[in-house]
């Protein structure tokens, strides 16, 4: 994570607080079963213009409890990401 996300966060000042980052896998691979599954894909969106009152973790469990609910397809994810 430090080698991938950290450079983006350092460069964020050059984007005048308009850099939005989406983090998600191409498919879920829960540690419990150690293979691909048909479970929903967990995701996280970093948007500097949105301040959260509580901290969040990126995990399968947190994804199931996330405030975005179940996103049905890529188009819905992109609409959420771009809004």
C-alpha positions as CSV (number, residue, x, y, z in Angstrom):
1,X,0.0,0.0,0.0
2,X,2.8,2.4,0.9
3,X,4.5,2.0,-2.5
4,X,1.3,2.5,-4.5
5,X,-1.1,4.8,-2.6
6,X,1.5,7.0,-0.7
7,X,2.9,8.6,-3.9
8,X,-0.6,9.6,-5.0
9,X,-1.3,11.1,-1.6
10,X,2.0,13.0,-1.7
11,X,1.1,14.3,-5.2
12,X,-2.5,15.2,-4.1
13,X,-1.5,18.8,-3.3
14,X,-0.7,19.3,-7.0
15,X,-4.3,18.4,-7.8
16,X,-5.7,21.2,-5.5
17,X,-7.6,18.7,-3.3
18,X,-9.5,17.3,-6.4
19,X,-7.7,13.9,-6.6
20,X,-10.1,11.1,-5.9
21,X,-8.8,7.6,-5.6
22,X,-10.7,4.3,-5.9
23,X,-9.2,1.1,-4.5
24,X,-10.8,-2.2,-5.3
25,X,-9.7,-5.7,-6.5
26,X,-10.9,-7.2,-9.8
27,X,-12.6,-10.0,-7.8
28,X,-12.9,-11.1,-4.1
29,X,-10.5,-13.7,-2.7
30,X,-11.4,-14.0,0.9
31,X,-8.6,-15.1,3.2
32,X,-10.8,-17.6,4.8
33,X,-11.2,-19.7,1.6
34,X,-8.0,-18.5,-0.2
35,X,-9.6,-18.7,-3.6
36,X,-11.9,-16.5,-5.8
37,X,-15.5,-16.2,-4.6
38,X,-18.8,-14.8,-5.9
39,X,-19.0,-12.3,-3.0
40,X,-19.3,-8.6,-3.7
41,X,-16.1,-6.8,-4.3
42,X,-15.0,-4.5,-1.4
43,X,-13.9,-1.0,-2.4
44,X,-12.7,2.2,-0.8
45,X,-12.9,5.7,-2.2
46,X,-10.6,8.5,-1.0
47,X,-12.1,12.0,-1.6
48,X,-10.3,14.8,0.2
49,X,-13.5,17.0,0.0
50,X,-15.4,14.5,2.1
51,X,-14.4,14.4,5.8
52,X,-15.6,11.4,7.8
53,X,-16.3,11.5,11.5
54,X,-15.0,8.0,12.1
55,X,-12.1,6.1,10.7
56,X,-12.6,3.2,8.2
57,X,-10.7,0.1,7.4
58,X,-10.4,-1.6,4.0
59,X,-11.5,-5.2,4.4
60,X,-14.2,-7.7,3.3
61,X,-16.0,-7.2,6.7
62,X,-15.9,-3.4,6.4
63,X,-17.1,-3.6,2.9
64,X,-20.2,-5.6,4.0
65,X,-20.9,-2.9,6.6
66,X,-20.1,0.1,4.5
67,X,-22.4,3.0,4.1
68,X,-22.5,2.7,0.3
69,X,-24.5,-0.5,0.4
70,X,-24.3,-3.1,-2.4
71,X,-23.2,-1.7,-5.7
72,X,-24.6,-3.9,-8.4
73,X,-22.3,-3.1,-11.4
74,X,-19.3,-1.1,-12.7
75,X,-21.5,1.6,-14.0
76,X,-23.0,2.2,-10.6
77,X,-19.5,2.2,-9.0
78,X,-18.3,4.8,-11.5
79,X,-21.3,7.0,-10.9
80,X,-20.6,6.9,-7.2
81,X,-16.9,7.4,-7.7
82,X,-17.3,10.4,-10.1
83,X,-20.1,12.1,-8.0
